[in-house]
Structures are given as C-alpha cells and as structure tokens.
Amino acid sequence: MTQRISRIQRFKMMNPVLQFFKYIFLSIKIMLVVAGGHGSTKDNSKLPSS
C-alpha cells in the first residue's frame, strides 16, 4: 500500500519560497566544499606558486 503525503510535507515540497532558500543553502554548502580545502590527495607543495 502506498503511503500518503501529509499536508505539512506537501506544503514543504510545494512552497517556492522554502525551495528557494533550500537551493541557496545547498549551493553555499557545495561552494564551500569545492572552493575550500576539501582534503584532496594532491600535494600542494609541488605545485608552482604564482
């Protein structure tokens, strides 16, 4: 039997304002991981410094 979506869950999914802020929040998290040091295995001491 399929599970029904509650009113609160539907409100969260259908609300464009909440979706916008979720999108911005996730974008910032991704940018922090990509732009910041994310523990890459490359040795930065061998890279030429500019």
VENWORA-V118256 format. One record per residue. PSI is psi in whole degrees, 0 to 359 (none if undefined). OMEGA is omega as a letter, one per 40 degrees, with the letter a starting at -180 (none if undefined). Layout:
psi & omega
PSI & OMEGA
PSI & OMEGA
This chain:
psi & omega
138 & a
152 & a
134 & i
148 & i
130 & a
165 & a
322 & a
316 & i
319 & i
320 & i
317 & i
320 & a
325 & a
350 & a
114 & a
332 & i
314 & i
320 & i
320 & i
313 & a
326 & i
318 & i
314 & i
315 & a
314 & a
324 & i
319 & i
318 & i
317 & a
318 & i
322 & i
322 & i
316 & a
315 & a
324 & i
177 & i
117 & a
25 & i
43 & i
160 & a
357 & i
142 & i
111 & a
344 & a
339 & i
350 & i
142 & i
135 & a
141 & a
none & none
